[in-house]
Every structure is written in C-alpha cells, then in structure tokens.
C-alpha cells in the first residue's frame, strides 16, 4: 500500500519536513512514508509504537543521526493525524 500511495503520503509529509523531499536520503524517505502510512491508516497501532518502529529502522539502516530526524518528523505528523490520541497520552 505504501508504494501505491506514495504521492498521498508525501503530501502528508511535506508540511512537517524542514527540507525538500528530494533532499531526503532514500532510507529516510522510505521510513517516513511507512510511518506516515501507519499513522494515517493503522489506528490500531499506537503512535508511540509507530515512532519506535521507524526509529529502529532508521538506526539499523539509515545514517548516523537519521533516527533523530525520523523521530522529529513523525512526531510532528502524529500531532495532526493522531491529535486525540496524543492528548489522551499526556
């Protein structure tokens, strides 16, 4: 689903990025798309688990500090896609 919906997922990501999509590393971009898909379409997975999984992927496959970037972007995205869930977690 992520591959077939990549354009819609990128549209979700653009407002929370601090750089252009084309400037993202391939692993970062793929991890962010996967995280955006899970945040948007898989509400049975808590946003914290989505972030944790994406961070672990970035640590294993990405650059030295890409996990920090992934965490920040997906945390910002979760604020809009999972606002009620984040409010309950406080």
Backbone as CSV, one residue per row, in Angstrom:
resi,resn,N_x,N_y,N_z,CA_x,CA_y,CA_z,C_x,C_y,C_z
1,UNK,0.814,-1.205,0.000,0.000,0.000,0.000,0.857,1.269,0.000
2,UNK,1.972,1.202,0.661,2.834,2.392,0.748,3.304,2.810,-0.644
3,UNK,3.678,1.847,-1.453,4.191,2.159,-2.792,3.094,2.757,-3.664
4,UNK,1.911,2.198,-3.619,0.828,2.692,-4.473,0.286,4.037,-4.004
5,UNK,0.520,4.369,-2.752,0.005,5.627,-2.197,1.116,6.633,-1.896
6,UNK,2.270,6.447,-2.509,3.427,7.279,-2.163,3.191,8.776,-2.356
7,UNK,2.424,9.156,-3.359,2.189,10.587,-3.585,1.356,11.194,-2.466
8,UNK,0.312,10.499,-2.050,-0.524,10.993,-0.949,0.256,11.037,0.355
9,UNK,1.099,10.057,0.574,1.915,10.030,1.784,2.931,11.172,1.775
10,UNK,3.518,11.429,0.623,4.449,12.559,0.510,3.735,13.877,0.805
11,UNK,2.491,14.013,0.366,1.728,15.237,0.631,1.510,15.434,2.129
12,UNK,1.365,14.343,2.874,1.249,14.444,4.333,2.568,14.896,4.956
13,UNK,3.656,14.430,4.388,4.970,14.706,4.957,5.486,16.115,4.667
14,UNK,5.195,16.646,3.498,5.764,17.932,3.078,5.600,19.040,4.128
15,UNK,4.427,19.210,4.738,4.290,20.305,5.719,5.124,20.131,6.993
16,UNK,5.548,18.919,7.305,6.294,18.701,8.550,7.797,18.507,8.321
17,UNK,8.227,18.613,7.072,9.648,18.489,6.746,10.329,19.852,6.830
18,UNK,11.622,19.838,7.114,12.388,21.079,7.118,13.294,21.173,5.896
19,UNK,13.066,20.284,4.939,13.836,20.281,3.685,12.956,19.717,2.574
20,UNK,13.423,19.819,1.370,12.673,19.291,0.227,12.713,17.767,0.232
21,UNK,11.679,17.162,-0.314,11.634,15.696,-0.404,12.856,15.133,-1.126
22,UNK,13.268,15.803,-2.189,14.386,15.294,-2.985,15.705,15.337,-2.221
23,UNK,15.754,16.088,-1.110,16.960,16.160,-0.293,17.048,15.031,0.736
24,UNK,15.966,14.271,0.871,15.970,13.175,1.834,16.789,12.000,1.319
25,UNK,17.475,11.345,2.228,18.139,10.086,1.935,17.055,9.055,1.595
26,UNK,17.367,8.109,0.738,16.381,7.108,0.324,15.800,6.316,1.474
27,UNK,16.647,5.936,2.425,16.161,5.183,3.586,15.263,6.071,4.451
28,UNK,15.653,7.314,4.650,14.819,8.239,5.417,13.458,8.412,4.758
29,UNK,13.460,8.620,3.461,12.216,8.845,2.736,11.294,7.633,2.853
30,UNK,11.841,6.446,2.635,11.034,5.227,2.723,10.505,5.029,4.142
31,UNK,11.330,5.295,5.136,10.913,5.124,6.530,9.829,6.127,6.891
32,UNK,9.966,7.355,6.422,8.941,8.368,6.687,7.620,8.019,6.001
33,UNK,7.692,7.514,4.786,6.462,7.092,4.103,5.773,5.970,4.861
34,UNK,6.537,5.004,5.303,5.969,3.886,6.057,5.341,4.387,7.356
35,UNK,6.038,5.257,8.055,5.495,5.821,9.285,4.228,6.621,9.044
36,UNK,4.218,7.420,7.993,3.024,8.215,7.659,1.845,7.298,7.336
37,UNK,2.111,6.236,6.598,1.056,5.268,6.257,0.482,4.641,7.521
38,UNK,1.344,4.211,8.425,0.853,3.578,9.648,0.109,4.573,10.527
39,UNK,0.596,5.798,10.618,-0.106,6.808,11.409,-1.485,7.108,10.827
40,UNK,-1.579,7.163,9.521,-2.838,7.511,8.862,-3.816,6.349,8.808
41,UNK,-3.341,5.158,8.482,-4.248,4.049,8.149,-4.315,2.925,9.170
42,UNK,-3.447,2.921,10.133,-3.447,1.813,11.094,-3.578,2.346,12.522
43,UNK,-4.786,2.779,12.831,-5.058,3.366,14.133,-4.946,2.355,15.261
44,UNK,-4.945,1.063,14.931,-4.787,0.035,15.965,-3.350,-0.008,16.497
45,UNK,-2.434,0.600,15.783,-1.047,0.696,16.237,-0.886,2.070,16.875
46,UNK,-0.510,2.119,18.138,-0.381,3.415,18.804,0.701,4.253,18.131
47,UNK,0.550,5.545,18.213,1.525,6.427,17.556,2.923,6.226,18.129
48,UNK,3.025,5.916,19.401,4.341,5.692,20.011,5.027,4.463,19.420
49,UNK,4.244,3.425,19.154,4.817,2.220,18.544,5.266,2.515,17.119
50,UNK,4.475,3.282,16.385,4.859,3.667,15.024,6.188,4.415,15.049
51,UNK,6.307,5.384,15.936,7.557,6.147,16.042,8.724,5.253,16.442
52,UNK,8.500,4.394,17.421,9.573,3.496,17.869,10.051,2.581,16.752
53,UNK,9.120,2.025,15.985,9.497,1.134,14.884,10.291,1.889,13.815
54,UNK,9.841,3.097,13.502,10.533,3.900,12.490,11.937,4.281,12.975
55,UNK,12.058,4.609,14.239,13.361,4.962,14.801,14.311,3.770,14.717
56,UNK,13.823,2.591,15.046,14.661,1.388,14.984,15.093,1.083,13.548
57,UNK,14.182,1.248,12.592,14.557,1.067,11.183,15.658,2.039,10.788
58,UNK,15.501,3.294,11.189,16.495,4.311,10.839,17.842,4.034,11.507
59,UNK,17.812,3.572,12.741,19.071,3.238,13.431,19.794,2.106,12.718
60,UNK,19.028,1.143,12.264,19.627,-0.039,11.641,20.076,0.219,10.205
61,UNK,19.254,0.925,9.429,19.517,1.078,8.006,19.930,2.479,7.574
62,UNK,19.653,3.482,8.383,19.906,4.868,7.984,21.269,5.377,8.402
63,UNK,21.460,6.654,8.192,22.702,7.313,8.566,22.822,7.473,10.069
64,UNK,23.928,8.024,10.498,24.258,8.111,11.925,23.170,8.766,12.781
65,UNK,22.642,9.889,12.359,21.637,10.586,13.158,20.263,10.632,12.502
66,UNK,20.035,9.811,11.507,18.746,9.874,10.810,17.587,9.487,11.724
67,UNK,17.839,8.671,12.742,16.754,8.287,13.653,16.199,9.499,14.397
68,UNK,17.051,10.475,14.681,16.582,11.689,15.355,15.673,12.499,14.430
69,UNK,16.060,12.573,13.165,15.250,13.300,12.185,13.907,12.607,11.980
70,UNK,13.941,11.292,11.824,12.709,10.495,11.644,11.775,10.720,12.824
71,UNK,12.318,10.671,14.024,11.514,10.873,15.228,10.838,12.236,15.202
72,UNK,11.591,13.286,14.893,11.029,14.627,14.888,9.936,14.813,13.858
73,UNK,10.175,14.322,12.656,9.188,14.480,11.582,7.907,13.709,11.908
74,UNK,8.053,12.458,12.295,6.862,11.653,12.571,6.133,12.128,13.821
75,UNK,6.856,12.683,14.785,6.194,13.240,15.958,5.338,14.435,15.557
76,UNK,5.883,15.298,14.689,5.081,16.440,14.197,3.865,15.953,13.412
77,UNK,4.057,14.945,12.575,2.944,14.419,11.787,1.889,13.791,12.698
78,UNK,2.324,13.100,13.732,1.360,12.465,14.638,0.517,13.503,15.375
79,UNK,1.044,14.698,15.537,0.273,15.756,16.200,-0.968,16.134,15.410
80,UNK,-0.906,16.009,14.096,-2.096,16.311,13.300,-2.936,15.057,13.027
81,UNK,-2.291,13.938,12.763,-3.044,12.723,12.427,-3.590,11.996,13.650
82,UNK,-2.940,12.155,14.777,-3.332,11.429,15.999,-3.482,12.396,17.183
83,UNK,-4.048,13.555,16.925,-4.139,14.587,17.943,-4.858,14.093,19.206
84,UNK,-6.002,13.443,19.051,-6.763,12.975,20.204,-5.981,11.932,21.000
85,UNK,-5.330,11.030,20.290,-4.534,10.004,20.964,-3.380,10.624,21.751
86,UNK,-2.725,11.629,21.176,-1.620,12.280,21.867,-2.119,13.057,23.085
87,UNK,-3.290,13.649,22.989,-3.852,14.382,24.121,-4.167,13.430,25.278
88,UNK,-4.683,12.254,24.958,-5.002,11.257,25.996,-3.736,10.726,26.661
89,UNK,-2.655,10.685,25.923,-1.410,10.134,26.456,-0.733,11.081,27.444
90,UNK,-1.114,12.329,27.434,-0.482,13.321,28.325,-0.889,13.104,29.756
